[in-house]
Amino acid sequence: MPEVWIPPRMQALTGGKQQVQVAGRTVRQVVNNLDQEFPGIKEYLYDAEADDLVAGIAVIVDGEVSQMGLLERVGENSEVHFLPAIGGGMKP
């Protein structure tokens, strides 16, 4: 099963666990299965109106930032990280 790394602000929903294993072949399935096991976590990750990840959240699968969001494929031994997207930069 894929291993999902839980951001600190969501660890209260997982009983303090930093990593959990949850089934899924796509990021969407992983998010849905996370929410079944840890109710409430989906609202931190999923924007129903946009049918996509919440703005400001990036998903990294096996060390690569996903450009496909919820459609990104996840392997049986994948590592999945949900991280706050990093933006900004130096002002001119």
N, C-alpha and C positions, 0 to 999 in steps of 0.2 A: 504494500500500500504506500502511496505517496506520503512523505513526511512534510507536514506544514509547520512553518515557524510562525508563531503568533507574536504580533507586535505587543510591546509592554502595555499599551492602553487597552488592549482587548484581553489580557491575561486574566482579568477578574472573571470573565465569562468562562474560562477554561479551568477554573480552580487553581490559577497560578501557573499552569503548565506553559512552558515556553515552546514546546514542540508536541505535536500530536500526529497520529497517523489516521488518515481518513481515506476511504475509497473515492475514486473518481478518475475518469479518463480525459476530462476537460476541466479547466478552471471553474466553469459553471457548476459541474457536478461536485467538485471539491467544496465550493462555497455552500451548495445545498446540503451536502452531507455534513459539513461542519455545523450548519445551523440545526440539523436534526440532533446532533450529539450535544451541541452547546447552544441552546436556544438564545436568540438575540444577537448572535455574532454577524448574521447576514446583514442586518441594518447598518453595520459599520463598513461593510464591503460592497453592498449592492444598491444601485440606484434603479428602482423599478421604472421610474419615468423614462430614463434613458436606456433601460435594459442593458446596462453596462456597469462596470466597477464605479464606485463613488469617485467623483472628481478629487484628485489629490492623492489617490492610492495607486501605487504601481505594483504589478505582480511580476515576480522574478521566478522563472522555472529553470532549474538546473543551471543557475548562474547567468541566465540571459533575460534581459528585460523584455517582457512580452509586448508585442505590438498588436496582438490579436485579442487581448483582454480575456473575456469569459470563454472565447472559442479556442484559446490556446490548449493544445494537447498536453496531457500529463502522463508520464510513464509510470509503470508499477513501482519503480525505485526512485522516482523524481523527488527533488526538494523544491518546495513551493514557499516563497516568502511574499508576504503582503507588507509593503513599506510605504510610508508617506513619500509621495513624489517630491523630488527636490527641484526647486525652481529658483528663479532669480539669477542674480549675478551682479557684476559690478555696474554701478551707474556711470553713465558717460560724464 
